[in-house]
């Protein structure tokens, strides 16, 4: 069974972390808590996350500074960040959030269904990207083997790769439909990048087969 995607929850208030975990409890993911920006950066050193839910207002290193550190690191710069903050925050907070690299910005109290839907789609995209990376590795291994048509294990590898690639293409269609229903513009870029990767892999597979 593949590892479940991990979501990093960053908030200095225990009750907020408990509330986030409750909202996300129905999703197939693993929430990981961090009570400060410093704790979040430590967690990111050794763990791979599909998404970060990051509170803006925290003592010491606030959400904007934490996001800046995350985006400066090669290993973590592509992890999507959704900022969370109270509704009476400064009017420029949303702008600062997007400028810091956030894919979305939600004000508290937010609709639990909206947050759950956003997290669900980003998690699906993360899982698809992982599977696509595995498929790409299979294709690279197949090409590096330089087996002629009909030789060795081609009769096993190519049909299996085709089946897996078709499954990923089908998943992309399903996630696109989820994104359409959520009407979330933040998903347009990640979906386009994923579609391009899948198309590139399909092109390489067609050339090989």
Secondary structure, DSSP 8 states (H G I E B T S, - for coil): ----EEEEEE-S-HHHHHHHHHHHTTSSEEEEEESSHHHHHHHHHH---SEEEEES--SSS-HHHHHHHHHHSTTTTTSEEEEEEETTS-TTHHHHHHHTT-SEEEEES--HHHHHHHHHHHHHHHHHHHHHHHHHHHHHHHHHHT--TT-TTHHHHHHHHHHHHHHHHHHHHHHHHHHHHHT-TTHHHHHHHHHHHHHHHHHHHHHH-
